[in-house]
Amino acid sequence: MDYTHFIQDERYQIAILNKAGHAQSEIAQLIDRYLSTTSREVLLAVVSAADLKLSVHR
């Protein structure tokens, strides 16, 4: 099985679509990735954003 990392453009697409309220299944279809892969990326983005907010407030 081949594994490819998300490229930065895909991460931007995911962030924009997620913020616009698209379902994760929809996002996965739009960027032609598996739902589980896309879900992990959304979770990582949310956690990273929360970490960034915490570090700013310290």
Buried (B, 14 or more C-beta within 10 A) or exposed (E): EEEEEBEEEBBEBBBEBBEEEBEBEBBBEEBEBEBEBBBEBBEEBEEEEEEEEEEEEE
